[in-house]
Amino acid sequence: MHGMAGDGTILVGKSTGKSSKPEVLALKLANRHGLIAGATGTGKTVTLQVLAEGFSNAGVPVFAADIKGDLSGLAAAGEAKPAFVKRAEELGITYEPDRFPVTFWDLFGDQGHPIRCTVTEMGPLLLGRLLELNDTQEGVLNIAFRVADENQWPVIDLKDLRSLLTFLSENSKDLGAKYGNVSAASIGAIQRALLVLENQGADKFLGEPALDLHDFMRTDRDGRGVINILAADKLMQRPRLYASFLLWMLSELFEQLPEVGDLDKPKLVFFFDEAHLLFSDAPKPLLDAVEQVVRLIRSKGVGVYFVTQNPLDVPETVLGQLGNRVQHALRAFTPRDQRAVRAAAETFRQNPDFDVSKAITELAVGEALVSFLEAKGTPSMVERALIAPPQARVGPLTPTERAELIGKSTMKGKYDEAVDAESAYEILAKRKNLDGETAEAAQGSEGGLGGLLSSLGGLFGGGASAKDAGKGRGRAKPSLTEQVISNAARSMARTVGTQVGNAILRNVLGGLTKR
């Protein structure tokens, strides 16, 4: 267990300069987030593996997206290769092969347990970005979410959303008077985008049973943190789905976990590989929300580590919050490359013993510049260091090995089969069947959509059927009255700033009623 130094730190490597000291990441400061950067082939994945092993040994669960399949090797013991044994000796440790507790996940359900979330949980902003909607179309999507929310129609999967959009189209005049213009063109554009999304396989992700995030926060019988690995090789062909899923997960963690302050070690550590995909072409409200969540989620005991080729891929507002840094080699062939090298060098606390910019271009594979937070939360002086060898296999599992582990997993059976409970699709279908019987009565009483909705009050909008439809979902949707009471109670226990901040984040990164 050389990954953990035994004093509340993770051994990452050893500096090679005058100080020649072990370079360690303090667990109590690991929730201050981090960055692993460097060009392709310089050793980022191995560094990620070393950190994941260290966290697991310390009892900290890990989530990581596996872009190339290499991280699956964490589930198998490594080999005492001469290069690893030599590197261990240089670090003053003995190389000990080891395997780690791993659970495999896959949005498409092929190479791991399926992961699902509901359309409501995904929320209008992330879903709008996933569908590549313009502002007008996103506005219509927001109206759809609002109508479903007010009527307590659970929007679970894509067919629910399609039914809801059809309802908006058929009642656009009445709804437009209350919410604003609901154009047929915008609804048509959203429906076409949903078809594209379904063709890409996203319908497997949007549905139930929805993921319980606490299943990412487990330890094994030996007290080691489970490493949750998301198979992301196919997912990388759909970069917006990849980015939307990871941002959804981060926002759900932020909303669900209680405030705990600074712990002796994180409750969960999250590795975002190919981090540039999270930020490219993202609208400003989304960037602002991500910046807020990254800043605030540390108090929930979650550490977020971005893995990317170029530090410039991460917005400055987020980059400034990443206190633990490992910088592998960067190439400096083009003017942009040279700017990236300078930017990377400037983010470190300078070391007078060497030129940081020059060193970044000279680093060998398995070597990096490192700077970790020290006792008072200030970054240490940057050092050039040799990275420790991983204890688990470097490289992927075979398909047979992966299948065997999935078959033995404690998560087997919990998420494997999709569930299609009563939701907006079924509720609206019933409503259509009742149209002929109730339309005349509705016109005779109040007329228009309002009368129709009133006459169908027992079917939806807080009636018994809507409540029943929300049962068995793991996250029941409260009525408007319950929300008001709940919000009033919470407001008495919170400061105005916290209440407003959380409300903004809920509306930006999630559904309107995520409880």
C-alpha positions, 0 to 999 in steps of 0.5 A, a space after each residue: 500500500 505504498 500509495 498512501 504514506 500512512 500520515 494522512 497523505 498520498 505519495 504521488 512522487 519524489 522531487 528531483 531538485 535540491 530538496 529531493 523530498 517525497 511529494 505528497 497530497 494531503 487528504 484533508 486538503 484533497 477536497 480543494 480540487 486539482 488539475 492533471 495536465 499534459 500533452 498526449 502520451 506524457 503520463 496523465 493517465 498513470 498519474 490519475 491511476 496513482 491518485 485513484 489508488 492512493 484515495 482507495 487505500 485511504 478509504 475514499 471512493 473515487 469516480 473516474 471516466 475511462 476514455 481509453 479503457 486503460 483505467 479498467 486495469 485498476 481491478 487487476 494486480 500490476 506486474 513488478 516490471 524492472 522500470 517500476 521496481 527501479 522507480 520505487 527504489 528511487 522513491 525509497 519504497 518497495 514495489 508491491 503489486 495490488 488490485 483495487 475494488 472497482 465497479 464498472 458503469 456504462 451509460 449504454 449498459 454494455 461495459 458496466 452497470 447502466 446509469 440512468 437519470 430522469 429528464 426532470 433531473 437533467 433539467 432544462 439548461 443541460 438538456 438544452 445544451 445536449 439538444 443544441 437548442 437556440 435561446 428561443 427553443 430553450 425558452 420553450 423547453 423551460 415552459 414545458 418543464 414549468 407546465 409539467 412541474 405545476 401539474 405534477 406530471 413526472 417527466 422521466 424519459 424521452 417519450 414523456 417529454 415528447 408527449 409534453 411537447 405535443 401537449 404544448 403544441 395542441 394548447 399553445 394559444 392558452 399556454 402562450 397567454 400565461 407563459 409566452 409564445 410557444 411556437 410550432 417551429 420551436 416545438 418541431 425543432 426540439 422534437 427533431 433534436 430528440 429524435 437525433 438524441 434517441 438515435 445516438 442511444 441517449 434514450 438508454 440514459 434518460 429513464 428509471 431506475 435513476 442512479 442513487 449517487 450513494 452507490 458511488 460512495 462505497 467502501 469494500 470489506 477492507 475499508 478501501 474506497 470503491 473506484 467507480 469507472 465509467 466506460 467512456 470510449 463510446 461516450 466520447 463519440 457524443 461529447 455533449 452527452 459526455 459533458 452533460 452527464 458529468 455536469 449533471 452528476 456534479 450538480 446532483 452531488 452538490 444538491 444531495 450531499 449535506 454540508 460537512 465543512 473540511 473533513 480529514 479526508 474527502 467523501 468522494 473524489 471525482 476525476 473529469 477526463 477530457 475536461 475541455 469538453 465540459 467548457 467548449 461552447 458552453 453558454 455563460 449561465 452554465 459556466 457560471 453555474 459550474 464555477 459556483 458548484 466547484 467552489 461550493 462542493 468542497 464543503 460537501 466533502 467532494 474533491 474535483 480533479 480536472 484532467 486535460 491536455 492544456 491548462 487553458 482548456 479550463 476557465 480561469 474562474 475554475 482554474 483558480 480553485 484547483 489547488 493541487 497541480 500535476 503538470 506533465 510535459 507540454 509541447 511548444 511548437 505553435 504560438 498557442 502552445 507557447 501561450 499554454 506553456 507560459 500560462 501553465 508556468 504562471 499558475 505555479 508558485 515559482 521555484 528560484 532553482 529552475 525555469 518553470 516554462 523551460 522545464 515544462 517542455 523538457 519533462 520525460 514520460 513519468 515526470 511532472 511538475 507538482 505543487 500540492 497544498 500545504 498545511 495552511 491551504 497555500 500551494 507549495 513551491 513547484 518541484 520537478 518530480 518523478 511520479 510513483 509507479 502504479 500498483 495495479 495493472 497499467 493497461 486495460 482488462 480483457 473483455 472476459 475479465 471485465 465481464 467476470 467482475 461485472 457478474 460478481 458486482 454488488 450492484 448486479 441486478 439493481 440497475 440492469 432492467 429499465 422500469 417504465 412506471 406511470 408518468 407524463 406519457 401515460 397521464 396525458 394519454 389518459 387525458 386524451 381518452 377522456 377528452 371526448 367525454 369532458 370537453 362538452 362539460 368543460 365548455 359549459 362550465 368555464 370554457 377553454 383549457 382552464 375548464 378542461 384542466 379543472 374538470 380533470 383535476 382528479 387526474 392531474 395537478 395534485 390529484 390522487 393519480 398524479 401522487 400515485 404516479 410519483 410513488 416508487 421513483 426514489 424521489 417523489 415530486 412534492 406538490 406546490 403546497 408542499 414545496 411552499 411549506 418546505 421552502 418556508 421551513 428551510 428559509 428559517 434555518 438558512 441565511 438569505 445568501 445560501 437560500 438564494 444561491 442554492 435556488 439559482 443552482 437548482 434552477 440552472 443545473 437541474 430540474 425545477 423540482 428535484 427533491 
